[in-house]
Amino acid sequence: MSASRSTGSGLLAVLTALMAVTAIASIRFGAIDFPLHQMWTATGAIVSGHTPDTLDGRIFAELRLPRALLCLFVGASLGVGGTLMQALFRNPIVEPGLVGTSSGAALGASVFFVLGTVLHVDAGPWTLPVAACIGGVLATWLVFALAGTGGDGRASIVMLLLTGLAVNALCLSGIGFLSYIARDPQARSIVFWNLGTLSGATWRSVFIVGAVTTAGTGAAMLYAKQLNALMIGEEEATYLGVNVRRLKLIILAINVAIVAVATAFTGVIAFVGLIVPHILRMLRGADNRFLIVASAIFGGTLLSLADLVARVSLRPAELPIGIVTSVVGVPVFLTLLRRRRYVF
């Protein structure tokens, strides 16, 4: 047991170091490259409560640094969400948006883009995130309402899985219809938002997403042992004293909270929540006490790396980050499926 814990702690330390290196590279490189001494000076000014007095310093403080931090928190939320959903459904191909959260948020944002002007909605900085968050919550509620709560636990899980697929398809149809009737600028906004973007990062969004992600990860850790028991079967977990019904509701609520808030500020980002738990299980196994923390760290690392590629590949322009995660995620995921040697 001690050797296993030592191995897990060592791997977490390696993942943390990798995240730090990736984050520093993501902060330093982009449309403008910042020397390390300039980064250090600007960071010192921010910590002391002052605004850097140079243009590059203000770009660093108001654009680059909050974007890098938001990227870490969003990646962490997607990684943790993927781990929770795969453990809950006992299915390694489940991703955080399965219960309609991501597609509902995308539909909410699309409704705002198309109908916001018609309804004379004030396009303030909070309007789009609020619309997306409401869409994600409503879509998730619809999944629960249609799936029902009766029957045994396994039937409920199957119903949630199938209903989630149906609601996701319904939301995608709504997005397609709105894109069809939208004017060109609105249609482009829908497309770019559905491909994911971190360009609108602010310190306020960093604090909100960071607080929700940290709280959600901490709450998930409280139920890691129960998720481990659930992996051997719902009936067996019940014999071990786990309230399976209550556990499902809590884990789904945590997933909805962290994924809806992250998606509301950044748009839809695919594959992070799907491949991060896969890679970590190959490295260390399926113990959720390790996976939840490691997924938060590695999810932030992977998304930071994707954001760096998105910013430097066509600079000074940038690719939508969702394109990068999909291009990288699809072959990685297929490779993991072909070479998988672990038992979920």
ZAKE-360463 format. One record per residue (C-alpha): x negated, y negated, z negated; residue in three letters. Coordinates in steps of 0.02 Angstrom, whole numbers, plus 50000, padded with zeros to 5 digits. Layout:
<papas>
XYZALA...
</papas>
This chain:
<papas>
500005000050000MET498594987849956SER497684991750118ALA499284988550215SER499544971950126ARG497734967250158SER497924970950343THR499524960650351GLY498714945950260SER497204946650374GLY498294946650529LEU499304931950462LEU497674922550434ALA497134926050613VAL498824920450681LEU498754904550576THR497024900350640ALA497594903550819LEU499094892150791MET497964878350725ALA496784879450874VAL498234879650997THR499084864950911ALA497494854550915ILE497264858351100ALA499084853951133SER498874837351044ILE497234833151128ARG497604837251311PHE498984830851425GLY499294816451544ALA498044807251432ILE496634816651345ASP496214810851170PHE494434812651102PRO494334821250933LEU493704805550845HIS495174795650914GLN496384809050855MET495594808550682TRP495694789450672THR497504788750731ALA498014802650612THR497194793450468GLY498174777850513ALA499804787650518ILE499474795850349VAL499084778950271SER500724772050337GLY499994760750472HIS500344760050658THR498784762250768PRO498304745650848ASP497814752351019THR498934758151161LEU498174775551162ASP498374776250973GLY500224771950985ARG500464784951122ILE499644797651009PHE500674792750856ALA502364790350939GLU502344803051080LEU500994816351076ARG500934820750891LEU502824822050861PRO502994832251020ARG501664844550963ALA502454846350791LEU504204848350862LEU503534861650979CYS502844871450830LEU504494870650736PHE505564875150887VAL504434889850928GLY504534895350747ALA506434894550747SER506564904650908LEU505314917550844GLY506204919750678VAL507894920150765GLY507304933950881GLY506634944250736THR508254942450637LEU509374946950783MET508334961950836GLN508314968450658ALA510174965550635LEU510684973950797PHE509284986750784ARG508934983250967ASN507244976951031PRO507974968251185ILE509104956451087VAL508674937951085GLU509244923550973PRO510574916951092GLY511484933551103LEU512984927651000VAL513254912651114GLY512244899551021THR511064894251162SER512324895251304SER513624886151198GLY512374872351161ALA511984871151347ALA513844869851386LEU514064856351255GLY512634846351330ALA513344848751505SER515044842251449VAL514184826851378PHE513194823751538PHE514734825051650VAL516144818251542LEU515214806451426GLY515394791551542THR517214795551583VAL517664796651399LEU516614781051360HIS515554790451234VAL514124780051164ASP512524787751232ALA511514784751075GLY510014795251024PRO511094807250924TRP512514810051047THR511714823551154LEU511024833751007PRO512694832750918VAL513644838151074ALA512454852751101ALA512524858050919CYS514434857650919ILE514444868051078GLY513284881051001GLY514314882450842VAL515974883650935LEU515314897051053ALA514674907250906THR516344905250817TRP517214911350974LEU516134926950976VAL516614930750796PHE518454927150827ALA518534938450980LEU517464952350906ALA518554953550750GLY517984959850580THR518884976350564GLY518244993950589GLY516625001550530ASP514974992450533GLY514315000450691ARG515874996250790ALA515754978350730SER513954977050790ILE514414984050960VAL515884972250973MET514784957350928LEU513514962651060LEU514774964851199LEU515794949551151THR514204939151146GLY513784944451323LEU515534939851380ALA515514922751295VAL513784919051365ASN514444922851539ALA515944911651508LEU514834897351452CYS513704899451603LEU515244898751714SER515744882451630GLY514004875351656ILE514074880451840GLY515764872051863PHE515174856051779LEU513604856051887SER514704858052041TYR515824843152002ILE514424832151934ALA513634817852028ARG511814819952077ASP511024811451924PRO512164821051807GLN511804837551894ALA509934834451881ARG510124830751695SER511044847251671ILE509704856851766VAL508244849051672PHE509074851251502TRP509464869551538ASN507624872151581LEU507064865251413GLY506114849351376THR505114842251231LEU504894825051309SER506204817251194GLY505294821851034ALA505354808950894THR504834809250713TRP506664810350664ARG506924825950768SER505324833250695VAL505974830850518PHE507694837950556ILE507124853250653VAL505674855950532GLY506804855450379ALA508094867250454VAL506774879350519THR505844879750353THR507434882250252ALA508064895550372GLY506424905150369THR506374904550180GLY508174910650170ALA507794924750293ALA506344930650186MET507544933350041LEU508424946550145TYR506914954750226ALA507004970350117LYS508854972450154GLN508484971050340LEU507174984550320ASN508494995650240ALA509724991650380LEU508484997950509MET508735015950453ILE510615014550478GLY512095005150407GLU512755019950309GLU511055023350233GLU510825004950191ALA512515005150102THR511925020049997TYR510395009749950LEU511514995949882GLY511534984050031VAL513144974850065ASN513034976850254VAL514514965750296ARG513854951450190ARG512094953850259LEU512724952550439LYS513634936350404LEU512144928550314ILE510864933450447ILE511994927550589LEU512294911050497ALA510424908350477ILE510124912250661ASN511504900350717VAL510844886250607ALA509024886950662ILE509344890750846VAL510774878250869ALA509784863950792VAL508204868050891ALA509174869951054THR510134853851021ALA508514843651026PHE507534852951161THR508734861951277GLY508714880451319VAL507014888951306ILE507014907151357ALA505984922551312PHE505064915951158VAL506274924251038GLY506244940151142LEU504394943751165ILE503674936951001VAL504414950750891PRO503904963751021HIS502074958751017ILE502024957850827LEU502814974950806ARG501454982250916MET500144974050805LEU500854977850632ARG502464987950638GLY504264983650598ALA504174977550417ASP505264961850417ASN504344954750266ARG502864952650384PHE503814949750546LEU504834934650487ILE503304924650433VAL502224930650577ALA503594926650704SER503704908850640ALA501824906750661ILE501634915750826PHE503214908150899GLY502514890750869GLY500854896050944THR501634903351100LEU502764888451132LEU501324876151102SER500284885451230LEU501734885051354ALA501974866451324ASP500124863351354LEU500204872651520VAL501784863051568ALA500924846251536ARG499214849351614VAL499654859951767SER500404845451866LEU499824830451768ARG500264816451754PRO501934824851793ALA502504839851691GLU503474855751719LEU505024859851617PRO504414871151478ILE505764883951513GLY504974887551682ILE503304891451600VAL504054902751465THR505074912151596SER503634914351719VAL502504920851579VAL503854929551479GLY504584940651615VAL502964949951661PRO502414950851479VAL504084958051428PHE504094970751569LEU502314975851526THR502784978151343LEU504254988951392LEU503155000151500ARG501755001751373ARG502795002151214ARG502105014851091ARG503015010350932TYR504665016350864VAL505915002750822PHE
</papas>
